[in-house]
C-alpha cells in the first residue's frame, strides 16, 4: 500500500490556528510516522520543509519500508534549489516534471492520502483529487486530521470529493489503514 502525505510547510500554522500546541503537533507527527512504518506502507511525499518531511523522518527512524519523493526536477520556472536540502529523505526520486504537475498528482499518488494542516498548496493538491476521481477512476481515500485545520473543507469542495474522512487520532487512522 502507498500512502501520500500532504500538509503545511509551516508547522507553526497548526498551533496558531487550531487548539493543538506545538508539542501536540510534534507528537502527532511522531505517532503518524511510527504507525505508517509499523504498517509497512510506502510513503509518497514532496521532499520539502514541513509536515510530509517530518513524518518521513520519523517513518525512517522506525525502519519504514520506502520513501518515494515526487520531485519537479524538470521545472524551469521555480526550480528545486529551495528543496535540495530535503531530497536525501527519499529512497527513490521520481521526476514529476514541474510544480503544477506535482500539485495535481501528489494526493492521488497513494491509496490513501493523509493531510495534516492546510496551506494554499495543500488546498490545490486536495482540489485536484476531483479530476482524478471524475476522469481517472481514482479511489484514493483522503484522510484529514481535523484537529490540525481551523475548520472542515467547505461544502462546495467536499461535494466534489469522494472518500473523504475527518479524523483526530492515530487510532482512527489505524482503523482506516486496516480496512
C-alpha positions in Angstrom: 0.0 0.0 0.0 1.2 3.5 -0.8 0.3 6.5 1.4 0.8 10.0 0.3 1.4 12.7 2.9 0.4 16.3 2.3 0.4 19.1 4.8 1.6 22.5 5.8 5.1 23.6 5.1 4.9 25.9 8.1 4.2 23.6 11.1 3.5 26.6 13.3 0.3 27.3 11.4 -1.3 24.4 13.0 -0.6 25.6 16.6 -1.5 29.1 15.6 -4.9 28.3 14.0 -6.0 25.2 16.0 -6.3 24.1 19.6 -3.1 22.0 19.3 0.1 23.3 20.7 3.5 22.8 19.1 4.3 19.8 21.2 1.0 18.1 20.4 1.6 18.6 16.7 5.1 17.1 17.1 3.6 14.1 19.0 1.0 13.6 16.2 3.8 13.6 13.6 5.7 11.0 15.7 2.6 8.8 16.0 1.8 9.0 12.3 5.3 8.2 11.2 5.7 5.3 13.6 2.3 3.9 12.7 3.0 4.0 8.9 6.3 2.3 9.4 4.7 -0.4 11.5 2.0 -1.0 8.9 4.7 -1.5 6.2 3.3 1.1 3.8 5.4 3.0 1.3 5.3 6.8 1.7 4.9 9.3 -1.2 5.9 12.9 -0.4 7.2 16.1 -1.8 10.6 16.2 0.0 10.4 19.8 1.3 10.1 21.7 4.5 7.1 20.8 6.7 4.8 18.0 7.7 5.5 15.4 5.0 9.2 15.6 5.6 8.9 15.4 9.3 6.6 12.4 9.1 9.1 10.8 6.7 11.9 11.3 9.2 10.0 9.5 11.9 8.9 6.8 9.5 12.6 6.1 8.6 13.6 6.2 12.3 11.1 3.3 12.7 12.5 1.4 9.7 9.8 2.4 7.3 9.8 0.4 4.0 10.4 3.2 1.4 10.0 6.9 0.9 9.2 7.9 -2.6 9.9 11.6 -3.4 8.0 13.2 -6.2 10.4 16.0 -7.3 9.7 18.6 -10.1 13.3 18.3 -11.4 12.4 19.4 -14.8 10.7 22.6 -13.7 12.3 25.7 -15.3 10.0 28.3 -13.7 10.6 27.8 -10.0 13.3 25.2 -10.0 14.1 23.0 -7.0 17.0 24.8 -5.4 14.9 25.7 -2.4 14.2 22.0 -1.6 17.6 20.4 -2.4 18.4 20.1 1.3 15.4 17.8 1.8 15.8 15.4 -1.1 18.0 12.9 0.8 15.0 11.7 2.7 13.7 9.9 -0.4 14.8 6.4 -1.1 13.6 6.9 -4.7 13.1 10.2 -6.5 10.6 10.4 -9.4 10.9 13.5 -11.6 7.3 14.6 -11.7 8.1 17.4 -14.2 7.0 20.7 -12.9 5.4 22.1 -9.8 1.9 22.2 -11.4 2.1 18.5 -12.2 3.3 17.8 -8.7 0.3 19.7 -7.2 -2.0 17.7 -9.4 -0.5 14.3 -8.7 0.8 14.1 -5.1 -2.5 13.5 -3.3 -3.6 10.9 -5.8 -0.3 9.0 -5.7 -1.3 7.0 -2.7 -4.1 4.5 -2.0 -4.6 6.8 1.0 -3.7 10.5 1.2 -3.1 11.8 4.7 -3.5 15.5 5.2 -2.1 17.3 8.3 -2.6 21.0 8.3 -3.6 23.3 5.4 -1.9 25.8 3.1 -2.7 27.1 -0.4 -0.5 24.3 -1.8 -2.4 21.7 0.2 -5.7 23.1 -1.0 -4.5 22.8 -4.6 -3.4 19.2 -4.0 -6.8 18.3 -2.4 -8.8 20.1 -5.1 -7.0 18.2 -7.9 -8.4 15.0 -6.5 -11.7 16.0 -8.0 -10.4 15.4 -11.5 -8.6 12.1 -10.6 -12.0 10.9 -9.2 -14.0 12.1 -12.1 -11.9 11.2 -15.1 -9.3 8.7 -13.9 -11.4 6.4 -11.7 -9.1 7.2 -8.8 -10.1 5.6 -5.5 -7.6 7.4 -3.2 -9.1 7.9 0.3 -8.5 11.4 1.6 -7.9 11.4 5.4 -7.8 14.8 7.0 -6.7 15.2 10.6 -9.5 17.6 11.5 -7.7 18.8 14.7 -4.9 20.2 12.5 -7.1 22.6 10.5 -9.1 25.6 11.6 -12.3 24.2 10.1 -13.5 21.5 7.7 -13.3 22.0 4.0 -16.2 24.0 2.5 -19.3 22.1 1.4 -18.6 23.3 -2.2 -15.3 21.5 -2.1 -16.4 18.4 -0.2 -19.2 17.8 -2.7 -16.7 17.0 -5.4 -14.5 14.8 -3.3 -15.4 11.2 -2.5 -13.7 9.0 0.0 -13.1 11.8 2.5 -12.6 11.1 6.1 -12.1 13.5 9.0 -10.2 12.0 12.0 -8.5 13.3 15.1 -6.3 10.3 16.3 -3.9 7.8 15.0 -6.2 5.1 16.4 -8.7 6.2 13.8 -6.0 6.3 11.2 -5.0 2.7 12.0 -8.6 1.5 11.5 -8.7 3.1 8.1 -5.3 1.6 7.2 -6.6 -1.8 8.2 -9.8 -1.6 6.0 
